[in-house]
Amino acid sequence: MDRFDLAIVGAGAAGMFCAGIAARRGARVVLLDHAARLGEKIRISGGGRCNFTNLQGDRLERYVSADPRFARTALRGYPPARFIELVRSHRIGFHEKHRGQLFCDDSSERIIAMLKAEALGGEVQWRAPCSVGSVSVREGGAGVGHDARRFVIETDAGTLETGALVVATGGLSIPKIGATDFGYRLARRFGLKVVETRPALVPLTFDAQHWGPFADLAGVAMEVGITASAQLAAPRFLEDLLFTHRGLSGPAVLQISTFWRPGEAIEIDLAPGASLATALAQARATSRQQLSTVLGELLPRRLALAWLAHQASTMPRLRPDARIAELGNRDLDALCASLQHWRLEPAGTEGYRKAEVTLGGVATAELDPRTMQARAVPGLYFIGEVVDVTGWLGGYNFQWAWASAFAAANAVTPG
Ligand SMILES: Cc1cc2nc3c(=O)[nH]c(=O)nc-3n(C[C@H](O)[C@H](O)[C@H](O)COP(=O)(O)OP(=O)(O)OC[C@H]3O[C@@H](n4cnc5c(N)ncnc54)[C@H](O)[C@@H]3O)c2cc1C
C-alpha cells in the first residue's frame, strides 16, 4: 500500500494549489481526481481568461456564509497580493478589467500551467483519472497526532494510506465537467453538518407567460441597479444586465442570484442615477417629441418601446405616440417609478448546469478557521468551494480557493 503525508481529493484550483505548497515544504503528497483533464473550471473561468483574484479579495463582506466572519483569518493569511506575486513570478501577463478584477492577458491555461508547475516542483504524485471509493480511518499507529490516525483511501488505482486528507472537490456547478457531491457526502459520513446547497452566480428565469413582453429583448444589455429587496443583507449592485430569451443574465443578475430566494422578488433600477426624472422634465419643457423618441434616447431603444407597450394597460396616458409636452407631473413620476423600481419575481434559476458556484457546503462551524481542519476529525480538512463560503462575482471565489488551500497546506506542514 502506498503511504503519504497528505492526500488531496480534487485537483481543481484549491487542490492543486494546496498540493504544490505542501509538497514544496517536504510533504509526500498525492493528488487524486476522477477527471482526465485537470483544472477544467479554471480553463472555462472568466470567459477563458480566468479572473484569478480581485484586488479587494480580502474584504470579508464580499463573501457569503452562514458565519460571515469565518473566512477572515484565511483571507488575511493569504491576501490577493500574495497570489499576484506568484502570478508575476511565473511571468503571466494580467490586467485589471473592472472593479479590481484581475484577468490573464492571454488565457486561463497559464494559471493551470502555473499550478501544475508549482506542484511538479514539489514532486506531487498525480492520480488522474482515478475514481475515489471509500475512505476509512485507522486509529492507533505508532506516532502521535496525525501519525497515530491514518486515512485509508480505496481507489481504482489501488489503496493508499495518508496522515492527512484534504477534500477539495468543489461544488455542484457544471456537472458535465466533473462536479460531484463527494465532499458533502464524505463530510456527512464523518458526522459533519452541511449547509443546504443551491446554485448561485446563475441566470434567473421567468414564467413564459410573464416574460412574454420582454422575450423579444434578448441581447439588450445595459447598466442597472439591482437588489433582492426581501433580503436585508443583500447589497445593491450596479452592474450590467443582459436580457435573454428565458429571462435575465449578465453580471447584475449573477450577483443578485446569490441573495435571491425562491418566491421572492428582485428590484431593478433600469435608469440608475438621478438623471431620468430631470431628463424627462427637460424634454417636456423644450420638445414636442413623442414619448417613445424621448425614452428611446435615455434607454436602449428596444427596451423603451417594449416598456411603453407593457405599461399601456396600467398607464394608458403613457402611449408611445403621446407628445411628451402633453404629459403631467404624475405621468412622468409614474413612468420614472416603474423604470426605477421594476419589481419582478423570478420563477427559478438556470440551475447547476449554468451556475458558476454553489452556495452552502460544509458548515464552517465544523472547521477551524485557521487551518480548515474538521474540529471533530483531526487530520481531515475541507478547502475551496466545498466549504460554506461563496464569493461575489469578480475573482473572489478563486481568492477563497487560494486562501483556504494555503491555510490547510500550512497546517499539514508546520514550520
Ligand atoms: C463558468 C465558470 C466561470 C467561473 N469564473 C470564475 C472567475 O473568473 N473567477 C472566480 O473567482 N471564480 C470563477 N468561477 C468559480 C471557480 O471556478 C470555483 O469557485 C473554483 O474553481 C473552486 O475551486 P475548487 O478547487 O474548490 O473546486 P474546482 O476547481 O471545481 O475543483 C474540484 C475538483 O474536484 C474534482 N472532483 C469532484 N468530485 C470528485 C470525485 N468524486 N472524485 C475525484 N475528484 C472529484 C473535480 O474533477 C475538480 O477537478 C467560475 C465557475 C464557472 C463554472
The ligand as an ORCA input file, in Angstrom:
! r2SCAN-3c Opt
* xyz 0 1
  C     -18.198     29.019    -15.954
  C     -17.488     29.385    -14.677
  C     -16.703     30.535    -14.634
  C     -16.073     30.916    -13.443
  N     -15.299     32.025    -13.450
  C     -14.681     32.391    -12.300
  C     -13.798     33.508    -12.289
  O     -13.474     34.092    -13.339
  N     -13.282     33.886    -11.079
  C     -13.546     33.210     -9.914
  O     -13.042     33.605     -8.854
  N     -14.322     32.108     -9.918
  C     -14.875     31.684    -11.078
  N     -15.650     30.552    -11.079
  C     -15.776     29.781     -9.822
  C     -14.492     28.956     -9.609
  O     -14.190     28.240    -10.813
  C     -14.653     27.984     -8.464
  O     -15.147     28.636     -7.325
  C     -13.309     27.317     -8.142
  O     -12.859     26.570     -9.245
  C     -13.444     26.423     -6.924
  O     -12.228     25.755     -6.725
  P     -12.213     24.320     -6.034
  O     -10.810     23.842     -6.140
  O     -12.873     24.371     -4.727
  O     -13.136     23.420     -6.961
  P     -12.934     23.002     -8.561
  O     -11.998     23.974     -9.158
  O     -14.298     22.871     -9.027
  O     -12.204     21.609     -8.430
  C     -12.840     20.466     -7.921
  C     -12.120     19.239     -8.465
  O     -12.610     18.089     -7.776
  C     -12.789     17.053     -8.706
  N     -13.779     16.118     -8.173
  C     -15.098     16.343     -7.958
  N     -15.677     15.240     -7.498
  C     -14.721     14.288     -7.422
  C     -14.721     12.915     -7.012
  N     -15.845     12.307     -6.619
  N     -13.566     12.234     -7.076
  C     -12.428     12.846     -7.501
  N     -12.364     14.120     -7.903
  C     -13.503     14.843     -7.846
  C     -13.242     17.748     -9.972
  O     -12.981     16.940    -11.122
  C     -12.388     19.014     -9.947
  O     -11.155     18.817    -10.606
  C     -16.258     30.129    -12.263
  C     -17.020     28.962    -12.325
  C     -17.619     28.574    -13.510
  C     -18.415     27.303    -13.540
*
